[in-house]
Amino acid sequence: MAAVLDVVRAFFAPQTAPAFVIDHETPADVVAREALLDRTMGGDRRKKSSEKIRRGRVPAEGLALVARDSEGHVIGTVRLWNVEAGVSREGRSIDALLLGPLAVDVAHEGKGIGSALMRAAILEAKKRDHGAILLVGDAAYYERFGFFADKAQHLIMPGPFARARFLGLELKAGWLDNVAGMIVASGRKLSRSALRQAA
Ligand SMILES: CC(C)(COP(=O)(O)OP(=O)(O)OC[C@H]1O[C@@H](n2cnc3c(N)ncnc32)[C@H](O)[C@@H]1OP(=O)(O)O)[C@@H](O)C(=O)NCCC(=O)NCCS
């Protein structure tokens, strides 16, 4: 009987090795991350308005995350970028983060990896005392994490964008109240050698 119970216990016991983990990106992940983005988003991804803000910049400190499978391979990615999100009524420039791209390997879609990356990114951004996150994406996906178009209604991207897809999440209440203007990159610039490698 004990042997049978052990088999049943083993069957219902939680998996000891999780199917994926969320981790900080390292320089060794860059090639795999870029290949994943090419596969999931195609070559046109570099023409997006968000790309203008990311180009030549380093992601916000501690906010480049990857999902790894049990062998350590990169199967998901999300990065956040420092931006100035317009100005307040008093004319003060407002710091925020721009999130993107978020992508999960097609072979692993629907397993909660995108959601885990989003939740980890939001938590890490809060821990690092950021006030708000903006992104351009499908509201039907991002609303579940608290992103809504009304938070970004007076902000504009530096290029074509669909207003209904431009979404914001406040990490500090009221951070985006009455802010208006264009999103401008404010993150640290990539070094010359990193720029040559990225070209
Ligand atoms: C969007 C993406 C990141 C989701 O990753 P994922 O790991 O499959 O997501 P999760 O497993 O956490 O969530 C899956 C849920 O999101 C839903 N979903 C996925 N993409 C969606 C979208 N664009 N709009 C609305 N819902 C979406 C799925 O239907 C599923 O719903 P369910 O939980 O009710 O079954 C992934 O599909 C992807 O990389 N797509 C290509 C790149 C891309 O378009 N990125 C930007 C997203 S706007």
PDBQT file of the ligand as one rigid body, heavy atoms in Angstrom, charges set to zero:
ROOT
HETATM    1  C1  LIG A 201       1.818  38.264 -26.635  1.00  0.00    +0.000 C 
HETATM    2  C2  LIG A 201       2.754  37.233 -26.043  1.00  0.00    +0.000 C 
HETATM    3  C3  LIG A 201       3.934  37.934 -25.382  1.00  0.00    +0.000 C 
HETATM    4  C4  LIG A 201       1.979  36.442 -24.971  1.00  0.00    +0.000 C 
HETATM    5  O1  LIG A 201       2.854  35.529 -24.331  1.00  0.00    +0.000 OA
HETATM    6  P1  LIG A 201       2.310  34.182 -23.657  1.00  0.00    +0.000 P 
HETATM    7  O2  LIG A 201       3.410  33.606 -22.839  1.00  0.00    +0.000 OA
HETATM    8  O3  LIG A 201       1.691  33.314 -24.675  1.00  0.00    +0.000 OA
HETATM    9  O4  LIG A 201       1.170  34.790 -22.722  1.00  0.00    +0.000 OA
HETATM   10  P2  LIG A 201       0.491  34.142 -21.454  1.00  0.00    +0.000 P 
HETATM   11  O5  LIG A 201       0.644  32.656 -21.509  1.00  0.00    +0.000 OA
HETATM   12  O6  LIG A 201       0.965  34.828 -20.240  1.00  0.00    +0.000 OA
HETATM   13  O7  LIG A 201      -1.013  34.550 -21.673  1.00  0.00    +0.000 OA
HETATM   14  C5  LIG A 201      -1.770  33.894 -22.633  1.00  0.00    +0.000 C 
HETATM   15  C6  LIG A 201      -3.122  34.581 -22.700  1.00  0.00    +0.000 C 
HETATM   16  O8  LIG A 201      -2.967  35.841 -23.364  1.00  0.00    +0.000 OA
HETATM   17  C7  LIG A 201      -3.816  35.892 -24.490  1.00  0.00    +0.000 C 
HETATM   18  N1  LIG A 201      -3.190  36.706 -25.518  1.00  0.00    +0.000 N 
HETATM   19  C8  LIG A 201      -2.000  36.501 -26.108  1.00  0.00    +0.000 A 
HETATM   20  N2  LIG A 201      -1.766  37.482 -27.017  1.00  0.00    +0.000 NA
HETATM   21  C9  LIG A 201      -2.836  38.316 -26.965  1.00  0.00    +0.000 A 
HETATM   22  C10 LIG A 201      -3.178  39.489 -27.660  1.00  0.00    +0.000 A 
HETATM   23  N3  LIG A 201      -2.381  40.027 -28.576  1.00  0.00    +0.000 N 
HETATM   24  N4  LIG A 201      -4.361  40.083 -27.362  1.00  0.00    +0.000 NA
HETATM   25  C11 LIG A 201      -5.181  39.560 -26.425  1.00  0.00    +0.000 A 
HETATM   26  N5  LIG A 201      -4.896  38.440 -25.721  1.00  0.00    +0.000 NA
HETATM   27  C12 LIG A 201      -3.732  37.825 -26.009  1.00  0.00    +0.000 A 
HETATM   28  C13 LIG A 201      -3.995  34.448 -24.900  1.00  0.00    +0.000 C 
HETATM   29  O9  LIG A 201      -5.161  34.274 -25.642  1.00  0.00    +0.000 OA
HETATM   30  C14 LIG A 201      -4.091  33.766 -23.535  1.00  0.00    +0.000 C 
HETATM   31  O10 LIG A 201      -5.378  33.987 -23.001  1.00  0.00    +0.000 OA
HETATM   32  P3  LIG A 201      -6.005  33.021 -21.873  1.00  0.00    +0.000 P 
HETATM   33  O11 LIG A 201      -5.137  33.137 -20.656  1.00  0.00    +0.000 OA
HETATM   34  O12 LIG A 201      -7.375  33.572 -21.657  1.00  0.00    +0.000 OA
HETATM   35  O13 LIG A 201      -5.967  31.664 -22.479  1.00  0.00    +0.000 OA
HETATM   36  C15 LIG A 201       3.263  36.220 -27.100  1.00  0.00    +0.000 C 
HETATM   37  O14 LIG A 201       2.146  35.648 -27.732  1.00  0.00    +0.000 OA
HETATM   38  C16 LIG A 201       4.174  36.828 -28.153  1.00  0.00    +0.000 C 
HETATM   39  O15 LIG A 201       5.378  36.849 -27.973  1.00  0.00    +0.000 OA
HETATM   40  N6  LIG A 201       3.623  37.281 -29.286  1.00  0.00    +0.000 N 
HETATM   41  C17 LIG A 201       4.447  37.798 -30.380  1.00  0.00    +0.000 C 
HETATM   42  C18 LIG A 201       5.129  39.071 -29.998  1.00  0.00    +0.000 C 
HETATM   43  C19 LIG A 201       4.123  40.170 -29.684  1.00  0.00    +0.000 C 
HETATM   44  O16 LIG A 201       3.157  40.367 -30.390  1.00  0.00    +0.000 OA
HETATM   45  N7  LIG A 201       4.421  40.910 -28.593  1.00  0.00    +0.000 N 
HETATM   46  C20 LIG A 201       3.664  42.062 -28.215  1.00  0.00    +0.000 C 
HETATM   47  C21 LIG A 201       2.324  41.756 -27.642  1.00  0.00    +0.000 C 
HETATM   48  S1  LIG A 201       1.138  43.067 -27.982  1.00  0.00    +0.000 SA
ENDROOT
TORSDOF 0
